[in-house]
Amino acid sequence: MRRVFFVAGAISLAGIAAGCSQPQRFGAPPAGSAPAGTVMSKRIASDGAGGLQLPDGTRVQTDATGGFSLPNGAYVRRDRSGALNLPNGSRCVPDGQAGYVCP
């Protein structure tokens, strides 16, 4: 009789454990997602007319120092090395193609 209860208990425990786990799903990641370990970056490009095109498509005019004002009124300053210092603390570095790469 003890053996019957032991076997029934083991089967019940296995059933509960199997019901609590989810199957592993392998395959291609969803479209638009980056593989793990990659860093997404954005690019600020020259518009060819003395201004810059921001990653969201907005165009801004640079001033004599190379900085510019964002549509929200915040100012982006260009430092001595030629990089852009964004108001959020990020730094966009020149990419060698008349643009900047931002984190």
C-alpha positions as CSV (number, residue, x, y, z in Angstrom):
1,M,0.0,0.0,0.0
2,R,2.9,2.4,0.8
3,R,4.3,1.7,-2.6
4,V,1.0,2.7,-4.3
5,F,1.0,6.0,-2.5
6,F,4.6,6.6,-3.3
7,V,4.2,6.0,-7.0
8,A,1.0,8.1,-7.1
9,G,2.8,10.9,-5.3
10,A,5.7,10.8,-7.7
11,I,3.4,10.8,-10.7
12,S,1.5,13.8,-9.3
13,L,4.6,15.7,-8.6
14,A,5.9,15.1,-12.1
15,G,2.6,16.3,-13.6
16,I,2.7,19.5,-11.5
17,A,6.3,20.2,-12.4
18,A,5.5,19.7,-16.1
19,G,2.5,22.0,-16.0
20,C,4.6,24.8,-14.4
21,S,7.2,25.0,-17.1
22,Q,7.0,26.6,-20.5
23,P,8.5,25.1,-23.6
24,Q,11.6,26.7,-24.9
25,R,11.1,28.4,-28.2
26,F,14.0,28.7,-30.6
27,G,14.1,30.4,-33.9
28,A,14.7,33.8,-35.5
29,P,14.3,36.9,-33.3
30,P,11.3,39.1,-34.1
31,A,11.8,41.6,-36.9
32,G,13.4,44.9,-35.8
33,S,15.2,43.5,-32.8
34,A,18.9,43.5,-32.5
35,P,20.9,40.4,-31.6
36,A,22.1,40.2,-28.0
37,G,25.4,42.0,-27.4
38,T,25.0,44.6,-30.2
39,V,24.9,48.3,-29.5
40,M,22.3,50.2,-31.4
41,S,23.5,53.6,-32.7
42,K,21.9,56.5,-34.4
43,R,23.4,58.8,-37.0
44,I,23.2,62.6,-37.4
45,A,23.9,63.4,-41.1
46,S,24.9,66.5,-42.9
47,D,22.1,67.8,-45.1
48,G,24.6,69.4,-47.5
49,A,23.2,72.9,-46.9
50,G,25.1,73.8,-43.7
51,G,22.7,72.0,-41.4
52,L,22.2,68.5,-40.0
53,Q,19.5,65.9,-40.2
54,L,18.7,64.3,-36.9
55,P,17.8,60.6,-36.6
56,D,14.1,61.4,-36.4
57,G,14.3,63.3,-39.7
58,T,14.2,66.8,-38.2
59,R,16.6,69.3,-39.9
60,V,18.5,71.8,-37.8
61,Q,20.9,74.7,-38.8
62,T,24.3,74.8,-37.1
63,D,25.7,78.0,-35.8
64,A,29.2,79.4,-36.1
65,T,30.5,77.1,-33.3
66,G,29.0,74.0,-34.9
67,G,26.3,73.6,-32.3
68,F,22.6,73.8,-32.8
69,S,19.3,74.2,-31.0
70,L,16.9,71.2,-30.9
71,P,13.2,71.8,-31.6
72,N,12.5,71.6,-27.8
73,G,14.8,74.5,-27.2
74,A,17.7,72.5,-25.8
75,Y,21.2,73.4,-27.1
76,V,23.6,70.8,-28.5
77,R,27.2,72.0,-28.0
78,R,30.2,71.0,-30.2
79,D,33.4,70.4,-28.3
80,R,37.0,70.9,-29.2
81,S,37.4,67.4,-30.6
82,G,34.5,68.0,-33.0
83,A,32.0,65.7,-31.1
84,L,28.5,66.8,-30.2
85,N,27.5,66.9,-26.6
86,L,23.8,66.2,-26.2
87,P,21.7,67.6,-23.4
88,N,21.1,64.1,-22.0
89,G,24.9,63.6,-21.5
90,S,25.4,61.4,-24.5
91,R,28.3,62.2,-26.9
92,C,28.0,61.9,-30.7
93,V,31.4,61.4,-32.4
94,P,32.3,62.3,-36.0
95,D,32.0,59.4,-38.4
96,G,34.3,60.6,-41.1
97,Q,31.4,61.0,-43.5
98,A,30.3,64.5,-42.6
99,G,28.1,63.1,-39.9
100,Y,28.0,61.9,-36.3
101,V,27.4,58.5,-34.7
102,C,25.4,58.6,-31.4
103,P,24.8,55.9,-28.8
